[in-house]
Every structure is written in C-alpha cells, then in structure tokens.
Amino acid sequence: MKIILKERVAALGDPGDVVEVARGYARNYLLPQGKGMEATAGNIDSLRRQKSVIAARADRDRSRAQQNAERIGALTARLRQKAGEEDRLFGSVTSMDIAAWLSAHGIDIDRKRIMMEHSIKKLGEFTVPIKLYADVQAELKVVVEKEE
C-alpha cells in the first residue's frame, strides 16, 4: 500500500515521502496515528502544491535566520552579576538571561535555541552558540562583569 508520510517515521522516511508499506502497518499504525495518509491521485496533487508553499516558507525562514545571525554576531552581551571570591558568581548566567538580553535588543529567540552546555558561573568572556535554523548558527559574545 502506498502512503504519503505526514511526519518523520524512523526507517521509512521524512514528511512528504511516498513509501510502500504493508497494508496492515498502514491500517493499524500509520493512518490511525496520523503519521501518514493514503497516496491517492488527489493527495499526491495536494502534496505537490503544498511542497512549493513549504519550500517558499523555508526559504523565507532561512533568510530571516541568516539576517538574525549577522545581527547577533555583531553584538556583545555585557551582563552584570554579583560575584564573590575568585570571581565566582552568586548564581549563574543561563540561557533565559541571554534570551532576555537579546529580546531587550530587538531579537526574539526561544531560549531552547541557545546551545549552552552549562550555565556560566564565573566572570569573564564567553562565546555562546545559538541555533537559529537547521543550518544557520550564530555565536554571541557574552561578557560577564562584576556588579558593584
């Protein structure tokens, strides 16, 4: 049975792929779970029309992400935090703090896109990667200074 995948299915394919599967697998799993739809002539035509719309949206989103990446690359985030001995912070700088700083500077980024392995716990200069799109990444320079 031919199925058009609506979402990624491991070992089968990506959204929009037309795949051949066993009738029982399609009827008992893919169709009820909403992971696919039957590959009729009408559905294939609809998919063809949607692919151009999806591609145009993806191009627009990628170009926006590249513009944001250029803006972010030109910025330096200066954050003031209370610190104790040996320049250790009372608390830490997290992805939420960086997202708030970016938002205050006109760039709205979901904090989950800020790829920090660990929060920043000492004074200094750091480079924080931000994943803006599947293949677009920016690096923000973050300087943590002592608050007087």
C-alpha positions in Angstrom: 0.0 0.0 0.0 1.4 3.5 -0.9 1.4 6.0 1.9 2.4 9.7 2.0 4.2 10.4 5.2 3.0 13.4 7.2 5.9 13.3 9.7 9.2 11.6 10.1 9.0 7.9 10.7 12.2 6.1 11.6 13.4 3.6 8.9 10.7 4.9 6.5 11.3 8.5 5.6 10.6 12.2 6.0 7.4 14.2 5.6 6.2 14.3 2.0 7.8 11.0 1.1 5.7 8.4 -0.8 6.5 5.0 0.6 5.3 1.4 0.0 4.3 -0.3 3.3 2.4 -3.4 4.3 -1.4 -2.9 4.3 -1.7 -3.9 8.0 1.1 -1.5 9.1 -0.6 1.4 7.3 -4.1 0.5 8.5 -3.1 -0.3 12.1 -0.4 2.2 12.8 0.4 4.9 10.3 -3.1 6.1 9.4 -4.7 6.0 13.0 -1.6 7.7 14.5 -1.8 10.5 11.8 1.7 9.7 10.6 0.6 9.2 7.0 -2.3 9.3 4.5 -3.2 7.1 1.6 -1.4 8.0 -1.6 -4.3 8.7 -3.9 -4.0 10.9 -7.0 -5.8 13.8 -5.2 -3.5 13.6 -2.2 -0.4 13.4 -4.3 -1.5 16.6 -6.2 -2.2 18.3 -2.9 1.2 17.3 -1.7 2.9 18.7 -4.8 1.1 22.1 -4.2 2.0 22.1 -0.5 5.7 21.4 -1.2 6.1 24.6 -3.1 4.4 26.6 -0.3 6.6 24.8 2.3 9.7 25.4 0.3 8.9 29.1 0.0 8.3 29.4 3.7 11.5 27.5 4.5 13.5 29.9 2.2 11.9 32.9 3.9 12.7 31.5 7.4 16.3 30.7 6.4 16.9 34.2 5.1 15.4 35.7 8.3 17.6 33.4 10.4 20.7 34.5 8.4 19.8 38.1 9.0 19.5 37.5 12.7 22.8 35.6 12.7 24.5 38.6 11.3 22.9 40.9 13.8 23.8 38.6 16.7 27.4 38.2 15.5 27.9 41.9 15.7 26.6 42.2 19.3 28.4 41.8 22.6 26.2 41.0 25.6 27.5 42.7 28.7 25.9 41.2 31.8 26.5 42.5 35.3 26.3 39.9 38.1 27.1 39.8 41.7 30.3 37.9 42.3 32.3 36.7 45.3 35.8 35.5 45.9 37.8 34.1 42.9 35.3 35.8 40.5 32.6 33.1 41.1 29.1 34.3 40.6 26.3 34.2 43.2 24.1 32.2 40.9 24.7 31.9 37.2 24.0 33.3 33.7 21.6 31.0 32.0 20.0 30.7 28.5 17.0 32.5 29.9 19.2 35.5 30.9 20.7 35.6 27.4 17.3 35.3 25.7 16.0 38.2 27.8 19.1 40.3 26.9 18.5 39.5 23.2 14.8 40.4 23.5 15.7 43.7 25.0 17.9 44.4 22.0 15.1 43.5 19.5 15.9 39.9 18.7 13.3 37.4 19.9 14.9 33.9 20.3 13.4 31.0 22.1 15.8 30.1 25.0 15.9 26.5 23.8 17.8 27.6 20.7 20.6 28.9 22.9 23.0 25.9 23.0 24.8 26.3 26.3 26.2 23.1 27.7 26.4 24.6 31.2 25.3 27.9 32.7 28.1 30.5 33.2 29.2 30.6 36.8 32.2 32.9 36.7 33.3 36.3 35.4 34.8 36.5 32.0 34.3 36.4 28.3 32.4 33.5 26.7 31.1 32.6 23.2 27.6 31.2 23.2 26.3 29.3 20.1 22.7 30.0 19.1 21.0 27.7 16.6 18.6 29.8 14.5 17.6 27.4 11.8 18.6 23.9 10.7 21.7 25.0 9.0 22.1 28.6 10.4 24.0 29.2 13.6 25.2 32.4 15.3 27.7 33.0 18.0 27.1 35.6 20.6 29.9 37.1 22.6 29.0 37.3 26.3 31.0 39.3 28.8 30.1 38.7 32.4 31.2 41.6 34.6 31.2 42.2 38.4 28.3 44.2 39.7 29.5 46.8 42.2 
